Amino acid sequence: MSLKSCDSPDISNLSFAVKGSFLNPLSPYKSQYIEKGVMIVEDGRISSLGPNADPPLPDELEIMDFGNRIIMPGFIDTHIHIPQVNQRARFGHSLLDWLERNIYRAEAEFSDPEKAETLSSAFFKEMIRNGTTSCMAFSSVSGPATDIAFQKARETGVRAIIGKVMMDRSDAGSAPETLSQSIEQSVALAQKWNMAENGRLRYAFTPRFAPTCSRELMLAAGSAARELGCMIQSHLSENEEEVRVVLQLFPECRSYTEVYAKYGCLDKNTVMAHCIHMSDRELEIFKDSGASVSHCPSSNLYLKSGSMSLKRMQQHNIPMGLGSDVGAGPSFSICDVMKSMNFCQPFPISPQQSLYLATLGGAEILGIGEITGNFLPGKWADFIVMDLDRLQPGFTVDSIEDLIAFLIYLGHGGMVDQVFVEGRKIKG
Ligand SMILES: [Zn+2]
């Protein structure tokens, strides 16, 4: 048996065994903890996970032994913006002011291929450093820059669903693109990248939000997404001022949610970020559509947009995941997002539920729950190694709740030791 130390795990193939302490989310209510476990990976996919006991592993199997470090699924970030990597912690009085002051300019600069390359590299590096293995991300309005973002995702080895921002309407002057440009470029990108690299890269049609989209654009984006088997991502009901603008622009609709429903952008493949200021009627429309919510509490705290009610979402059985919403969210760390969620809600959230939303729940709303999000046999080996000793030397696990609570309230990117996607090491 060839034993590799955890500091030199450059294995020569994608079949190996991993030893350590495993944290494995199973549902919103249940997670598994195996203190001395072993996971077998074959051709990049998990074949088994169990206690490290007899029978002995086959002689030819390479082993990575992570000792007492925690091995868990990589985090899933269900809402984030690639061109905004360097726009974190910029001042704005509110969402619309922050967009005008900082974001539209930064996204226009992302059209420069050199900038697109530099910023995309910085984005994926920071995402991986924080232990996020999968994301659903907005690019900018530029088709070529979005193509560069996909190339960087391919090079870095992350799992990513990316979309070119669509916006054919602007109150601040000329719109950044026409309807036909927007659709043509989005369809070309979807045809090139959706399900590329074994399905590791996927495309999402990405109308920015209703205030910057014509009715025709939303209708065309929705039908193209369905025709090409792609996701749809956008923003919904983040800020009260934004809601008022939408109701003025779309007087034929009684609510913001109705705008997306009427114009074809709300279905089971849709992920809407925020969803804060919604009536019961809107939640019913949303539930009936099959769409999902990306809950972005650190961003909502930062821009003082309000607080989404987790309880109301649960009462309506609406599927959810967590999003950092960088750059409105100041941190890539999904630990920070879990912490913000727990601070925002007026009741205790079980640690297992937080972990589920940060991993398997996120994977499910992105349509990748069958292939990643936990350690079920057959899924890709997307996992991270967390070194809790770096923060608290000699940390011992007294209960699974305390272990997850430690990650929620004290976890950060500096504790992420190594990162693997499809059995390939992409950090460490
Ligand atoms: Zn956003």
Residues whose N, C-alpha, C, O or C-beta is under 5 A from the ligand:
A	BS01	ZN	D325
